[in-house]
Amino acid sequence: MLFVLKKHPKAQLDQNLQDYFRVVRHLVENFIFQLGKIPGVLKILDFVSNAFSSQHPENGVYAFLAKDSKEFEAYQYQLEARKAKLILKSRESKEFKDWEEALQRTSEHRYLVGYVGFLLDFSKEGGEENLQKFQAYAKHTIDILDTFFLNDNDLGVLQRAWLCFGDYSIEEENKFFGNRHQVGEFRYRNPVFKLFAKKINGAGETYFFCKLLDRLLGTSKADLVEKMHSIIAAYTFQREQLIKRSWWEQCLLQEEKLFAYMNAKQSKKCGRIKIEGGGAGLSLAG
């Protein structure tokens, strides 16, 4: 707000202000505020405040972002510009009329806080985002977040079901499989978002988490935890595919107590394993 008032003191603060605050909140909440990055964040906020300049009197912040979508390379800015284009279409065309409501509802989730780029990627069909697919993926993702990341349900159930689709881990201080450490801070949610967005090597635009969501969408059981257990049981029962996995993956898939140990303390270091000696040894971060 200070950027707006300082640069554009005569700005008409109408309904555009609510849209502006929504965008700014997403930008602020989804940056890791390290000392060296703060000037860059302030530069972006200063630039976005120009949505209130006399050159943009009626278009609003979404039109401003859509027009200047290439101004900054930062992923968070690019994501807001991407959403802005869909919201403008929603306001201008009946064909896209439900996009704004779907994006705003999903973005309001307290774990996502506007960070919905991976869901938009999952929903693409023929180079365009598909609203029905986005809504379906968003619904199941929010269910997963509410069940396993924002409550005390056994996170290992999700991790084992996810692992059925391949080694989805990322290199984040050893192989990281997810945790719920300080979920109110983006620096700790960000590695989990990287898990959501990890592609399957050599499979084009295919993602491990999207595969899991597709399976959940095709499973008739009503309870999410039951669905996860059914995925694990079906996969580990097929011995011929299980033995193709590395020995440590087989251990994690079959021995539920291993993930329970890794997740026990829910510290920054939990949810990780370290492969030692060329794969001969395994250390768990519990």
C-alpha positions, -999 to 999 in steps of 0.1 A, spaced: 0 0 0 29 23 7 42 18 -28 9 28 -42 4 59 -21 40 71 -26 40 67 -64 3 73 -72 -12 95 -45 -42 104 -67 -50 67 -75 -87 57 -73 -86 29 -48 -117 10 -60 -124 -28 -64 -89 -31 -80 -75 -28 -45 -88 -62 -34 -73 -78 -64 -40 -60 -58 -38 -71 -22 -45 -107 -32 -17 -107 -57 7 -89 -33 -1 -114 -5 8 -143 -28 40 -126 -39 51 -119 -3 40 -152 12 58 -173 -15 93 -158 -13 121 -170 9 132 -138 25 170 -140 27 189 -108 30 203 -108 -5 168 -114 -21 149 -86 -3 159 -59 -28 145 -80 -57 112 -86 -39 109 -49 -32 116 -42 -68 87 -65 -79 63 -49 -54 73 -15 -65 66 -25 -101 33 -41 -94 21 -9 -77 21 7 -111 -12 -10 -118 -26 22 -101 -8 46 -124 -28 70 -146 -18 49 -176 -38 20 -162 -69 36 -148 -96 10 -156 -78 -23 -163 -67 -34 -129 -38 -54 -115 -46 -85 -136 -45 -66 -169 -13 -50 -158 3 -83 -149 -9 -100 -181 5 -71 -202 39 -71 -185 42 -108 -178 78 -110 -189 91 -81 -167 106 -105 -141 118 -140 -143 110 -149 -107 87 -179 -106 63 -163 -82 59 -133 -104 54 -155 -135 28 -175 -117 8 -144 -108 10 -133 -144 -2 -167 -156 -32 -166 -132 -39 -131 -142 -44 -141 -179 -68 -168 -169 -88 -145 -146 -91 -119 -174 -104 -146 -197 -128 -156 -170 -141 -120 -168 -143 -115 -205 -156 -148 -218 -184 -172 -208 -163 -201 -219 -138 -193 -192 -162 -179 -166 -154 -203 -138 -116 -199 -139 -115 -170 -115 -136 -187 -88 -116 -219 -91 -82 -201 -89 -92 -179 -60 -108 -207 -40 -78 -229 -44 -53 -201 -38 -70 -193 -5 -60 -227 10 -37 -220 39 -9 -244 27 -10 -233 -9 -14 -195 -4 -17 -190 -42 11 -214 -51 -9 -234 -77 14 -235 -106 19 -273 -104 -19 -278 -106 -20 -256 -137 8 -277 -152 -11 -309 -145 -43 -296 -161 -28 -287 -195 -43 -304 -225 -31 -295 -260 -11 -266 -246 -41 -250 -227 -51 -254 -191 -83 -274 -187 -107 -261 -160 -123 -295 -152 -89 -312 -147 -77 -283 -126 -107 -285 -104 -104 -322 -99 -67 -321 -92 -71 -291 -69 -99 -309 -49 -77 -340 -43 -46 -320 -35 -64 -300 -9 -78 -332 6 -42 -345 8 -29 -313 23 -57 -312 49 -54 -349 58 -16 -354 59 1 -320 61 -23 -299 83 -33 -327 106 -16 -355 125 -26 -384 102 3 -408 94 23 -390 67 40 -423 59 8 -436 43 10 -408 17 47 -412 12 45 -449 5 16 -445 -19 35 -418 -37 66 -440 -39 46 -466 -57 49 -444 -88 87 -441 -86 114 -424 -67 97 -390 -63 122 -376 -38 144 -346 -44 179 -338 -33 173 -315 -4 199 -322 23 198 -359 13 169 -376 -4 138 -357 8 103 -374 8 84 -346 25 75 -334 60 52 -310 78 78 -289 96 67 -253 102 41 -253 74 34 -217 80 67 -207 65 73 -208 27 110 -219 31 97 -252 46 67 -256 23 89 -249 -8 107 -283 -8 73 -301 -6 61 -280 -36 92 -292 -54 81 -328 -47 46 -320 -62 62 -306 -94 89 -333 -100 87 -348 -135 93 -384 -143 125 -386 -163 120 -395 -199 82 -393 -197 77 -358 -211 53 -336 -192 44 -364 -167 47 -359 -129 49 -384 -100 23 -365 -80 0 -362 -110 2 -400 -114 -9 -404 -78 -38 -380 -83 -49 -398 -114 -50 -431 -95 -70 -415 -67 -94 -401 -92 -99 -436 -106 -103 -453 -72 -138 -459 -59 -131 -460 -22 -145 -429 -5 -119 -424 23 -86 -409 13 -65 -429 37 -82 -461 25 -74 -452 -11 -37 -448 -2 -36 -481 16 -52 -498 -14 -26 -483 -38 2 -496 -16 -13 -531 -12 -20 -535 -49 16 -524 -58 35 -544 -32 14 -575 -41 28 -575 -76 62 -590 -67 75 -589 -103 73 -551 -104 84 -546 -67 117 -565 -72 126 -541 -100 129 -513 -75 161 -506 -56 165 -525 -23 160 -494 -2 128 -485 -21 115 -520 -15 122 -515 22 104 -482 24 74 -496 4 70 -527 25 81 -516 60 57 -489 71 77 -484 104 106 -469 84 86 -438 73 71 -437 108 106 -434 122 117 -408 96 87 -387 104 86 -391 142 100 -357 153 88 -336 124 119 -314 124 136 -297 95 158 -328 90 130 -354 90 116 -371 60 150 -378 45 173 -407 39 210 -408 30 224 -434 7 260 -443 17 288 -463 2 275 -464 -34 241 -476 -23 254 -502 2 242 -484 33 212 -464 43 208 -437 70 174 -424 81 169 -388 93 143 -392 121 
